[in-house]
Amino acid sequence: MPGNKKRKANPSETSNFNRHKSHCKICAHPQREEIEAAFMNFGREQAGALLVADDPFFTTQSGQIVALAAQYKLPAIYYARQFTVAGGLISYGSSSRDNFHQGGVYVGRILKGDKPSDLPVLQPTKFELVLNRKAAKALGLTIPESFLLRADEVIE
């Protein structure tokens, strides 16, 4: 198609990507006992940060994960507000409250006679950024004012 030209990668962009990708690890630990071992490994490898992906298993282990991130002084970003409320540094994800509200609207429509198969599949539309200042202070991080202003909630 005209106007749809592929952009060539800038050599410095490629070099930066290759330099950083070796420091990226994907860890799948389906057993509760393996979580601590993973954090010990992060400590040995001097991991710079942790991203906890959306997974029901991680949700059930949120307290342990947040505690270990604090113990190993590992800045972490989580997918759900509950991690930040429990003492985690930052969470960014869809609003559980809004998701449950949308579910309630669907239940109401079904109870009024709409066929579930006729209802569209919805994607989350509201996302929330939550920051825990106490966790930031414990990690020795200074959070810029511009970031604080963008947060939906700042936990003191």
PEPECOR-V263839 format. One record per backbone hydrogen bond with DSSP energy under -1.0 kcal/mol. CO is the residue of the C=O (numbers start at 1). NH is the residue of the N-H. E is the energy in kcal/mol with one decimal. If there is no record, write none. Layout:
CO,NH,E ; CO,NH,E
This chain:
1,4,-1.6 ; 10,14,-2.1 ; 11,15,-2.5 ; 12,16,-2.3 ; 13,17,-2.5 ; 14,18,-2.7 ; 15,19,-2.2 ; 16,20,-2.1 ; 17,21,-2.6 ; 20,23,-1.7 ; 21,24,-1.4 ; 31,34,-1.1 ; 32,35,-1.3 ; 34,38,-2.2 ; 35,39,-2.1 ; 36,40,-2.4 ; 37,41,-2.1 ; 38,42,-2.3 ; 39,43,-2.3 ; 40,44,-2.3 ; 41,45,-2.4 ; 42,47,-2.6 ; 50,77,-2.3 ; 55,59,-1.9 ; 56,60,-1.9 ; 57,61,-1.1 ; 59,62,-1.3 ; 61,65,-2.5 ; 62,66,-2.7 ; 63,67,-2.2 ; 64,68,-2.5 ; 65,69,-2.3 ; 66,70,-2.1 ; 67,71,-2.6 ; 68,72,-2.5 ; 69,74,-3.1 ; 70,73,-1.3 ; 75,50,-2.2 ; 76,90,-1.5 ; 77,52,-2.5 ; 78,92,-2.4 ; 80,83,-1.3 ; 81,85,-2.4 ; 82,86,-1.6 ; 83,88,-2.7 ; 84,87,-1.4 ; 89,132,-2.7 ; 90,78,-2.7 ; 91,130,-2.6 ; 93,128,-2.9 ; 95,99,-2.5 ; 96,100,-2.8 ; 97,101,-2.1 ; 98,102,-2.5 ; 99,103,-2.1 ; 100,104,-2.3 ; 101,105,-2.2 ; 102,106,-2.1 ; 103,107,-2.3 ; 104,108,-2.4 ; 105,109,-2.2 ; 106,110,-2.5 ; 107,111,-2.7 ; 108,112,-1.3 ; 109,114,-2.4 ; 110,113,-1.7 ; 115,118,-1.9 ; 116,119,-1.2 ; 126,95,-2.7 ; 128,93,-1.6 ; 129,152,-2.1 ; 129,153,-1.5 ; 130,91,-2.4 ; 131,155,-3.4 ; 132,136,-1.9 ; 133,137,-2.6 ; 134,138,-2.2 ; 135,139,-1.5 ; 136,141,-2.9 ; 137,140,-1.2 ; 144,148,-2.0 ; 145,149,-2.3 ; 146,150,-1.0 ; 147,151,-1.3 ; 153,131,-2.2 ; 155,133,-2.7
